[in-house]
Amino acid sequence: CNVHCAQYLAEVIEKEGPENIAAFIAEPELGVGGMIAPPPGYWSKVREICDQYDILLIADEVMTGFGRTGKMFALEHWGIKPDIMIMAKGITSAYIPFGAVAFSGEIWETLKGRNLVSYTYAGHPVCAAAAIKAMEIYQRDKVVENAARVGKYALERLKRDFEPLPCVGGANGLGLMLGIEIVADKATKRPFDRKLNIMQRIQDSALEKGIFLRMADISSTPSDRIVFAPPLVITGEEVDKALDILFPIVATLKPS
């Protein structure tokens, strides 16, 4: 749908009435739904629409934040500043559960002095210490830069080697948050019949050869996709090893 998907937001706001909508919340790149990056211009249009109707833009950077897409936060790819941002997972490099919410200065001035709701484990010192140390390591070891560099290489390989295959609809994503679409018909992007269990068969074959794949199938997403979200410290050589295993598995698929 390209950037027209963003325009649909304006249509919904007009239909419901801007006075009835407090905020628009979304992931900068679709995560569990298949690691799908938005089309060019999408987020600029969304920011414009939210400003036009005085609606807050909330970025869900729980999955995309802290280097996963090759930037510290995914919205940096488009120079977009949200009003509110939620984050977790990578904030401690997943060593310990922790989450946080960031506000713009304008919102903070509105909230300042109010009696905000708290909870038992808010500001847990061990979690906070893990987050601080993770931030230090991200910067010291240039982890985000590695995700950008290796992710770019991985996407280039997916596009060069996998996209021409008869049952691959396309490769997409940012940094080390990538996916390839598996289709029964390349022209129409029609997925395989569920009864064939194609995605499970791909996963089983890959596991037998030493790699564990995450799948996103049409039971929960718009299309069947193999998704890639390896450790941010992965090397190009390790990417090659994984894709060299996966390639013949996907190459043997036949359109139906």
N, C-alpha and C positions, 0 to 999 in steps of 0.2 A: 504493500500500500504506500510505500515511500513516505514522504513528508505529509501526505494527506491524512495519515493516522493522527498527526498532531492537530490538524484542523478539526478532526472529529471531536477533540476535547472542547473546542469552542462551541460546537453544535450541541454537545451535552450540557454545557454551562447555560447556553441560551434556553434550552428546553426546560431545565430544572430551575433556572433562575440563579444568578450569581449570589444573591443574598442567602441562598440555601446551601451553598458549598463553601466550606472553610478552607480546604486545601486539596491539592493534587499530589498524590504520593506514588512513586514508581522507582524501579531499579534503573540506573543509567544504562546498563546492558542486561537483557533478560538472562536470568541465571538458571534456576532449575528448569525453566521452560525450554532450554536448549542452547544456552550460551549464544544468544543472537544480539549482535550490535545494532543500534538504530541506524537508519539511513542518514546521510548528510543533511544538515539543516533541521533535523527533528527537534533536538533540545533547544535550539535557538528559538524555534517557533513556539514550543511549549512555554519557555520563559516569557516570551512576548505575550502570549495569551493569558498567563497567570497575572502578569503585571496589568494587562488591559482590564481584567475583571477584578483586580484587587484580591486575588486568591493566592494563598501561600503555596510555594513549591517545596515539597518535602522529598529529599533524595534518600532512598534506601540503599546505603552503601555498605550494608552488612556483608554482602558477598563480594562486591566489587572494590571495596576500599582496601587501603594499605598495600598497594602495589599489584594487585591481581591483574589489572588491565594494562599495566605498564606505566601508570601514573599513580601517585599516592592515593588520589581519589579519582574515580572514573570521569566525573563531570569536568575535570580539568582538560580532558581531550577537546572540549568544545568551549572552554572559557566561561562556563556557566556557574554562577554562584546561587545555591539554593537558599531558602529562608531558614530551613531546618534540615539537619542531616543526622541520620541514625547510623550507628556503626557498631561492629562487634567482630567476632571471629578473628580476623587478622590483626586486630588491635593488640593482641597478646601472642600473635603467631599461633593461636589455637592451643597454647600450652595450658591455659586455664580459662574458664568461661568469664567473659567480661563484656560489657556493652556501654555505650555512651550516646548522648544526644548533644548536638551542637546547634546553637541558635545564632542568627544574625544579631548585630548590635541593636538594631531597631526592636526586635522581638524581646531581647534581653532587657532593654529599658522598660518595656511594657510589663515584664514579669517581675522585675526587681522589686523587692520589698513585699511581695505577696507570699503567703504561706503555702509553699509548694509541698505536695505529697512526697513523703520519703518511704523507705522500706528498710527492713532489717539489715540486708547486706549491701546497702548503698555505700559506695566509696570504700569497698573492702581493700585494706592496705596491701594484702598479698597480690590481689588482682592488679591493683594500680602499679605496684612495683614491677610486675611482669610486663605490663603495658609499656612502662617507661624503658625497661631494658630492651624490649622488642623494637621500640622506636630507635634506640641507640644502634642496635645491630642493623636495622634496615638502612640507616645512613652510613654506618661504618663500612659495611660490606657491599654497599651499592646494590642492594637486593632489588629495589624497584627498577633500576636501570637494567639489571639482568633480565627481569621479567619482560621488559620492553624489547630488548635485543633478541632474546631467545624466542619470545612470542612472535616477533616479526618473522624470524626464520621459520618457525613451525608453520605459520599461516602460509608463507610462500611455498613450502613443501606441500601442504594440503592442496593449495590451488594448482600447483604445477603437476603433481603426481596423482592426486585423488579426484579432482574435479572432472578430468576427462573420462573417468570410468563410467560405464553405462548406467550404474545404479547409484551414482552420487549426484544429488541435486545442487550442491554447492557447499562452499566452506566459508565460515564467517567468524567474527569475534575480534576481541582486542586483547593484546598482551597474552597472558597465559590463561585466557578464558575463551576457549575456542570450541567450535562444533562443526560437524559435517552432516549434511542431510542425506539420509538413505531413502531412495525412491524406487518404485517398481517401474515407473515411466518417467524418463528424463524430461520429456517435452511438457507433460502436464503436472509433474511433481506429485503424481499419485503415489501414496504409500503402498507397501505390500499388504496383502490380506493378513489380518490378525492371526488366522489359523496357521500360517506358515511359520510363525515364531521367529522371524528373521533376526530381530534384534537380540533375542536370547541366544540364537545360534552363533551370531557374531561374537557376543560376549563370552560364550563358552569356549569357542575356538581360540580366542585371544588369551583367555585364562590358561588354557592348556599349554600355550606357548610362552607364558610368563608375564603377561600384562593384564591388569585388571581395568576394565573399561566401565565408565559410567554411561548409562543410556537414558535418553529422554524419548519416550515413545508417545504415540498419539492417544494413549489412554489418558494422558495428563497434559499434553502439549499439542501445538498445531501440526507437528510433523515428527517423523522418526529421526532422531539425531544421536550421533556418537559425540559425547562432550569430553573436552580435555581441560582439566584444571590441575596440572601437576604442581609439585612444590616450586616456589618462586626461585629456588636456587638450582633448578635443573639446568643441565648443560645442553649445548647443541648436539653433542655426541649422544647423550641419553635420549634426546628427542628422536634422533635418527634411528637409534636402536628400536624404540617403541614403534615408530612409523614403518620401519622395515618389516616388523612382525605383522603389523596391521594390514599393510598394503595387499599382500596376496589373498588375505581373507576377504577383503572388500572387493578385490578384483575378480573373484570367482562368482560373485553374485550375478544372476542373469535377470533381465527385465521380464516382467510377467503381465 
